[in-house]
Amino acid sequence: MKKLSQRVQTNPFDKRYKVIVNHKEIIESKFEEALSEYSRISVVRFDLHIPRQCKGEDNPLASNESLMKRFIASLVSKLKYSYLRKPVSRTQILRYVWVKEKGKSGNEHYHVCLFLDKDHFGMLRGSSKGYSHLLSYKKPKKKSVQECIVEAWASALSIEPQLNQEINVQFSDSKVHWINLNDQKTQSEEYRNVMKRLMYMAKPETKFVDLSKTRYIGDGSPTIKLKSLPVRA
């Protein structure tokens, strides 16, 4: 492994630290895209760890570049099933950024941030407006956003969901923030707190890339559900 070499600058939200410039730009771009589309967004931050039983030569998931692709695909599917069963008034997009890091113990892990429409995905654990869109006669299990995340990570690792307890998906106390356009325009305290947390993902420390050029940052905007147009008579 070799230390990642990238241009850095002072963190504009905490001048005690540095940030990798291209990481900072990717994070800010996804944040601004989400806010320009929804005007009120949920910013969700969490960490993904590879459990001990999934490591080793017989299951080399730690270096598998398709791992995060599988996680995002599973998450999109679970969010769509649990939240958006009926027509929606506007297209729902899952914007995300992840970074791969190597801790002091040598274990690789992922920091992840999701940018979602607050009106449909406002709560991490409990109910939100999206639950009213479930088809009641089918009575599907109403999974929270947090449950969808935990189960999607289990699916990506090919392990049973009950084995993927929150020890492998770690949420901080302030795991979800609600931000609106006014927060951004006024540089409110909540906005600055969110950006300070997001810039932690751009720190140059613990960023490594191996000789095979394994991907260490990723972003995307997959569609969860298209806007349902009214039927014309």
Buried (B, 14 or more C-beta within 10 A) or exposed (E): EEEBEBEBEEBEBBEEBBBBBEBBEBBBEBBEBBBEBBBBBBBBBBBBBBBEEBBEEEBEBBEBEEBBBBBBBBBBBBBBBBBBBEEBEBEBBBBBBBBBBBEEEEEBBBBBBBBBBBBBBBBBEEEBBBBEBBEEEEEEEEBBBBBBBBBBBBBBBEBEEEEBEEEBBEBEEEBBBEBBEEBBEEEBEEBBBBBBBBBBBBBBEBBBBEEEEBEBBBBBEEEBBEEEEEEEE
